[in-house]
Amino acid sequence: MSRTSHPTSHRTSPLRRLGVAFAVAGLVASLAACSSSSDASEAATPAGGAAALTPLVAGGPWSGSAGKEPVLTGAFGYAVATGIAEPILADHGFTYDKFVGFNNGPPVVKALQTGDIQLGFIGDTPATQAKGSGIDVPALVVAKPSSDIWFLTKTGGVKTIEELAGKKIGLQFGSNFDKYGRAVLARHGVADSVEYINLLFADALPALQRGDIDAVPVPATTAGIWRAINDFPVLSKASVDDPDLLATSVVLTSRATLDANSELAAAVWAVTEAGSAKILEDTDAYAQWLSDATGSPVDIINDAELWAYGTQAIDPDGLATIGSTLDFLVEQGTVPEAFDINSWVVQ
């Protein structure tokens, strides 16, 4: 800004100088207000005049290696990592914020209720139990069953499921692995003759190593990692011995979040579908990314993955798994009565 010079001999009256000072102050305040208004407008409205995008915080169980930053895996997570999720989300009015890791499924449901997260990626058992317990958490996506579970026993322990009668079984209560373990034991007639101990996977490993428990069902990838350094025999695999007990995953949200965002279900499925396609284009690339993200060796990931992805947001096989899970939870008494699954999922 150029300044107007005045002859040094010219004297300005105090009143005039005061008026000029007020005028300058007013101009500065006006410019500052315009700048602040402009900055706020730009923060609220992206370039081009588009409406502000709604940030989405995702949450789910996390069991990566020590020192690894929790990250959302699976189809949705891979879409985020490869950059294909953001434009899809933006088309529906959203943007991906971050992922929050939890040690089990039930805490994810609580975080949905408090609004700390908007999307919960959890197993079908805690999701079904939450709904059956009266918690209003609509299901946006029900995946095709593809999560393998292996039943491990301690080194030098039993050789069959039947031999677990009278033994101690570690279970992560409220999880898919809780359901699987109890169902397998029931099929072999020993469900009522074992002692169940509630253990997170981080605690189950040393317990199995010490012999404090005799067996524990865990995710196939976790089982592979444990077996790489321990001689734990495998008593059964869901994919081989009980394929109808393969677990699935569900994407939940809260009723308040869904009511406030009519495009949420469509956005989540569009990203999931794109991520699934990306994975199947190059499964080796996905396995390497998953290894880098979680610390699991690539060969163990490939041994555990079933590479099965649905083509519908509410997969029919996944819905059938929800049905069997609901029946199991009602039978166990952890859900008081059955509910209409079709009214729970967002079609």
C-alpha positions as CSV (number, residue, x, y, z in Angstrom):
1,M,0.0,0.0,0.0
2,S,1.5,3.4,-1.0
3,R,1.6,6.2,1.6
4,T,0.7,9.8,0.9
5,S,3.5,12.1,2.0
6,H,2.9,15.5,3.6
7,P,5.3,18.5,3.8
8,T,7.1,18.5,7.1
9,S,6.0,22.1,7.6
10,H,2.3,21.1,7.6
11,R,0.8,20.6,11.1
12,T,-2.2,18.4,11.6
13,S,-4.5,19.2,14.4
14,P,-4.9,16.7,17.3
15,L,-8.6,16.3,16.5
16,R,-7.8,15.5,12.8
17,R,-5.1,13.1,13.8
18,L,-7.5,11.3,16.1
19,G,-10.1,11.0,13.3
20,V,-7.5,9.6,11.0
21,A,-6.5,7.1,13.6
22,F,-10.1,5.9,14.1
23,A,-10.5,5.7,10.3
24,V,-7.4,3.6,9.9
25,A,-8.4,1.4,12.9
26,G,-11.8,0.9,11.3
27,L,-10.3,0.0,8.0
28,V,-7.9,-2.6,9.6
29,A,-10.8,-4.1,11.6
30,S,-12.9,-4.3,8.5
31,L,-10.1,-6.0,6.5
32,A,-9.5,-8.4,9.4
33,A,-13.2,-9.2,9.5
34,C,-13.4,-9.8,5.8
35,S,-10.3,-12.0,6.0
36,S,-11.7,-14.1,8.9
37,S,-15.0,-14.4,7.2
38,S,-13.3,-15.5,4.0
39,D,-11.1,-18.1,5.9
40,A,-14.1,-19.5,7.7
41,S,-16.0,-19.7,4.5
42,E,-13.2,-21.5,2.8
43,A,-12.9,-24.0,5.8
44,A,-16.6,-24.7,5.7
45,T,-16.9,-24.9,1.9
46,P,-14.4,-26.6,-0.3
47,A,-13.1,-25.0,-3.5
48,G,-15.8,-24.8,-6.1
49,G,-18.5,-24.0,-3.7
50,A,-19.3,-27.7,-2.8
51,A,-20.8,-28.4,0.6
52,A,-18.5,-29.5,3.4
53,L,-17.7,-33.2,3.6
54,T,-18.7,-35.1,6.7
55,P,-15.7,-36.9,8.3
56,L,-16.1,-40.5,9.1
57,V,-14.1,-42.2,11.9
58,A,-14.0,-46.0,11.7
59,G,-13.4,-48.4,14.5
60,G,-12.8,-52.1,14.9
61,P,-10.8,-54.8,16.7
62,W,-7.1,-54.5,16.2
63,S,-4.5,-57.2,16.7
64,G,-1.4,-56.1,14.8
65,S,2.1,-56.6,16.0
66,A,3.6,-54.4,18.7
67,G,4.6,-51.0,17.4
68,K,2.3,-51.1,14.4
69,E,-0.2,-48.2,14.1
70,P,-3.8,-49.5,14.1
71,V,-5.2,-49.4,10.5
72,L,-8.4,-50.5,9.0
73,T,-7.8,-53.6,6.9
74,G,-10.1,-55.6,4.6
75,A,-11.7,-54.3,1.5
76,F,-12.7,-50.9,2.9
77,G,-9.3,-50.3,4.5
78,Y,-7.5,-51.3,1.3
79,A,-9.6,-48.9,-0.7
80,V,-8.6,-46.1,1.7
81,A,-4.9,-47.1,1.6
82,T,-4.8,-47.2,-2.2
83,G,-6.5,-43.9,-2.6
84,I,-9.7,-45.1,-4.3
85,A,-12.0,-44.6,-1.4
86,E,-11.7,-40.8,-1.1
87,P,-13.4,-39.8,-4.4
88,I,-16.1,-42.3,-3.9
89,L,-16.8,-41.0,-0.4
90,A,-16.7,-37.4,-1.6
91,D,-19.4,-38.2,-4.2
92,H,-21.6,-39.1,-1.3
93,G,-20.7,-36.2,0.9
94,F,-18.1,-37.9,3.1
95,T,-14.4,-38.0,3.8
96,Y,-12.4,-40.6,5.7
97,D,-10.9,-39.3,8.9
98,K,-9.1,-42.1,10.8
99,F,-9.3,-45.6,12.3
100,V,-9.5,-46.4,16.1
101,G,-8.4,-49.8,17.2
102,F,-10.2,-51.8,20.0
103,N,-9.4,-55.1,21.7
104,N,-12.8,-56.7,20.9
105,G,-16.1,-56.1,19.2
106,P,-18.4,-55.0,22.1
107,P,-16.3,-51.8,22.9
108,V,-16.7,-50.8,19.2
109,V,-20.5,-50.8,19.7
110,K,-20.1,-48.6,22.7
111,A,-18.0,-46.1,20.7
112,L,-20.8,-46.0,18.1
113,Q,-23.3,-45.2,20.8
114,T,-21.2,-42.3,22.2
115,G,-20.5,-40.9,18.7
116,D,-16.7,-41.4,19.0
117,I,-16.9,-43.4,15.8
118,Q,-19.4,-43.4,12.9
119,L,-18.5,-46.8,11.4
120,G,-17.9,-50.0,13.3
121,F,-16.3,-53.0,11.6
122,I,-16.8,-56.1,13.8
123,G,-17.7,-59.7,13.7
124,D,-21.2,-61.1,13.2
125,T,-21.4,-62.4,16.8
126,P,-20.9,-59.1,18.7
127,A,-22.9,-57.3,16.1
128,T,-25.9,-59.7,16.4
129,Q,-25.6,-59.7,20.2
130,A,-25.7,-55.9,20.3
131,K,-28.9,-55.8,18.2
132,G,-30.4,-58.6,20.2
133,S,-29.7,-56.7,23.4
134,G,-31.7,-53.8,22.2
135,I,-28.9,-51.5,21.0
136,D,-30.0,-49.7,17.8
137,V,-27.0,-50.1,15.5
138,P,-28.2,-50.6,11.9
139,A,-26.1,-53.0,9.8
140,L,-24.9,-51.3,6.6
141,V,-22.9,-54.2,5.2
142,V,-23.0,-57.9,5.9
143,A,-20.0,-59.5,4.3
144,K,-19.7,-63.0,2.7
145,P,-18.4,-65.5,5.3
146,S,-14.7,-65.8,4.7
147,S,-13.0,-65.5,8.1
148,D,-11.4,-68.8,8.9
149,I,-10.9,-69.9,12.6
150,W,-8.5,-72.5,13.9
151,F,-8.8,-74.4,17.2
152,L,-5.4,-74.7,18.7
153,T,-4.3,-76.9,21.6
154,K,-1.2,-76.7,23.8
155,T,1.9,-78.6,22.8
156,G,1.8,-82.2,24.0
157,G,-1.9,-81.8,24.7
158,V,-5.0,-83.6,23.4
159,K,-5.3,-84.8,19.8
160,T,-9.1,-84.5,19.3
161,I,-11.9,-82.2,20.2
162,E,-13.5,-85.0,22.2
163,E,-10.5,-85.3,24.4
164,L,-11.1,-81.7,25.6
165,A,-13.7,-83.0,28.1
166,G,-12.7,-81.8,31.6
167,K,-10.2,-79.3,30.2
168,K,-9.9,-75.5,30.2
169,I,-10.9,-73.6,27.1
170,G,-9.8,-70.1,26.4
171,L,-12.5,-68.0,24.7
172,Q,-12.7,-64.3,23.9
173,F,-16.2,-63.9,25.2
174,G,-18.6,-62.1,22.9
175,S,-16.6,-62.7,19.7
176,N,-17.0,-64.8,16.6
177,F,-14.4,-67.1,18.2
178,D,-16.5,-67.6,21.3
179,K,-19.4,-68.7,19.1
180,Y,-17.2,-71.0,17.0
181,G,-15.5,-72.6,20.0
182,R,-18.7,-73.4,21.8
183,A,-20.4,-74.6,18.7
184,V,-17.6,-77.0,17.8
185,L,-17.4,-78.3,21.3
186,A,-21.2,-78.9,21.3
187,R,-21.0,-80.8,18.0
188,H,-18.5,-83.1,19.6
189,G,-20.5,-83.6,22.7
190,V,-18.2,-81.9,25.2
191,A,-19.6,-78.3,25.5
192,D,-21.0,-79.0,29.0
193,S,-17.9,-80.8,30.3
194,V,-15.2,-78.1,29.9
195,E,-14.3,-74.9,31.8
196,Y,-14.5,-71.7,29.8
197,I,-12.1,-68.9,30.6
198,N,-12.5,-65.4,29.1
199,L,-9.2,-64.3,27.5
200,L,-8.2,-61.7,25.0
201,F,-5.9,-63.1,22.4
202,A,-2.9,-61.2,23.8
203,D,-3.5,-63.1,27.1
204,A,-4.4,-66.4,25.5
205,L,-1.0,-66.9,23.9
206,P,1.0,-67.0,27.1
207,A,-1.7,-69.0,28.8
208,L,-1.5,-71.6,26.1
209,Q,2.3,-71.6,26.3
210,R,2.2,-72.1,30.1
211,G,-0.5,-74.8,29.9
212,D,-2.9,-72.7,31.9
213,I,-5.5,-73.5,29.2
214,D,-5.7,-76.5,27.0
215,A,-7.1,-75.1,23.8
216,V,-8.3,-71.8,22.2
217,P,-10.0,-70.9,18.9
218,V,-8.4,-67.9,17.2
219,P,-8.3,-66.2,13.8
220,A,-6.4,-68.3,11.2
221,T,-3.8,-65.6,10.7
222,T,-3.2,-65.3,14.5
223,A,-3.0,-69.1,14.6
224,G,-0.4,-69.1,11.9
225,I,1.7,-66.5,13.7
226,W,1.6,-68.4,17.0
227,R,2.5,-71.7,15.3
228,A,5.5,-70.1,13.6
229,I,7.2,-70.0,17.0
230,N,5.2,-72.6,19.0
231,D,4.4,-76.2,18.2
232,F,0.7,-75.8,18.8
233,P,-1.3,-78.6,17.1
234,V,-4.5,-77.7,15.2
235,L,-7.6,-79.6,16.4
236,S,-9.9,-78.2,13.7
237,K,-10.3,-75.6,11.1
238,A,-13.6,-74.0,10.3
239,S,-12.9,-73.9,6.5
240,V,-12.2,-77.6,6.5
241,D,-14.2,-79.2,9.3
242,D,-17.1,-76.8,9.9
243,P,-17.5,-74.5,6.9
244,D,-20.9,-73.4,8.0
245,L,-19.2,-71.9,11.1
246,L,-17.0,-69.6,9.0
247,A,-17.3,-66.1,10.5
248,T,-18.3,-63.0,8.7
249,S,-18.0,-59.3,9.4
250,V,-20.6,-56.5,9.7
251,V,-20.3,-52.8,9.3
252,L,-22.5,-51.0,11.9
253,T,-23.4,-47.4,12.5
254,S,-25.6,-45.7,15.1
255,R,-29.2,-44.8,14.4
256,A,-28.4,-41.1,14.9
257,T,-25.6,-41.2,12.4
258,L,-27.7,-43.0,9.8
259,D,-30.7,-40.7,10.2
260,A,-28.4,-37.7,9.7
261,N,-26.6,-39.1,6.7
262,S,-29.0,-40.7,4.1
263,E,-26.1,-41.5,1.7
264,L,-24.0,-43.4,4.3
265,A,-25.0,-47.0,3.4
266,A,-24.5,-46.4,-0.3
267,A,-21.1,-44.8,0.3
268,V,-19.8,-47.6,2.6
269,W,-20.9,-50.3,0.1
270,A,-19.4,-48.4,-2.9
271,V,-16.0,-48.2,-1.1
272,T,-16.2,-51.8,0.0
273,E,-17.1,-53.0,-3.5
274,A,-14.2,-51.0,-5.0
275,G,-11.8,-52.4,-2.4
276,S,-12.8,-56.0,-3.0
277,A,-12.2,-55.5,-6.7
278,K,-8.8,-54.0,-6.0
279,I,-7.8,-56.9,-3.8
280,L,-8.9,-59.5,-6.4
281,E,-6.9,-57.7,-9.1
282,D,-3.7,-58.5,-7.3
283,T,-4.0,-60.6,-4.2
284,D,-0.2,-60.6,-3.8
285,A,-0.2,-56.9,-3.5
286,Y,-2.9,-56.9,-0.9
287,A,-1.1,-59.6,1.1
288,Q,2.1,-57.6,1.1
289,W,0.2,-54.4,2.2
290,L,-1.5,-56.4,4.9
291,S,1.8,-57.8,6.0
292,D,3.3,-54.3,6.2
293,A,0.3,-52.9,8.1
294,T,0.0,-55.7,10.7
295,G,3.4,-57.4,10.9
296,S,2.0,-60.8,9.8
297,P,4.3,-62.7,7.4
298,V,3.0,-62.9,3.8
299,D,3.0,-66.7,3.7
300,I,0.9,-66.9,6.8
301,I,-1.6,-64.4,5.4
302,N,-1.9,-66.3,2.2
303,D,-2.4,-69.6,4.1
304,A,-5.2,-68.0,6.2
305,E,-7.0,-65.9,3.5
306,L,-9.9,-67.5,1.7
307,W,-10.2,-64.6,-0.9
308,A,-14.0,-64.7,-0.8
309,Y,-15.9,-61.4,-1.4
310,G,-19.6,-60.8,-1.9
311,T,-21.2,-58.9,-4.7
312,Q,-24.0,-57.4,-2.6
313,A,-24.0,-55.1,0.4
314,I,-26.1,-57.6,2.3
315,D,-24.6,-60.9,1.2
316,P,-27.1,-63.8,1.3
317,D,-24.6,-66.3,2.8
318,G,-23.6,-63.6,5.3
319,L,-27.3,-63.1,6.2
320,A,-27.6,-66.9,6.8
321,T,-24.6,-66.7,9.1
322,I,-26.3,-64.0,11.0
323,G,-29.3,-66.2,11.4
324,S,-27.3,-69.1,12.8
325,T,-25.5,-66.8,15.1
326,L,-28.8,-65.4,16.4
327,D,-30.1,-68.9,17.0
328,F,-26.9,-69.7,18.9
329,L,-27.0,-66.6,21.0
330,V,-30.7,-67.2,21.9
331,E,-29.9,-70.8,22.8
332,Q,-27.0,-69.6,25.0
333,G,-29.2,-67.1,26.7
334,T,-27.0,-64.1,25.8
335,V,-29.8,-62.7,23.6
336,P,-33.3,-62.9,25.2
337,E,-35.2,-63.6,22.0
338,A,-34.8,-63.6,18.2
339,F,-35.4,-60.5,16.2
340,D,-36.2,-59.7,12.5
341,I,-32.9,-59.7,10.8
342,N,-34.3,-58.1,7.6
343,S,-35.5,-55.1,9.6
344,W,-32.0,-54.7,11.1
345,V,-30.0,-54.5,7.9
346,V,-30.1,-51.5,5.7
347,Q,-31.3,-52.6,2.3
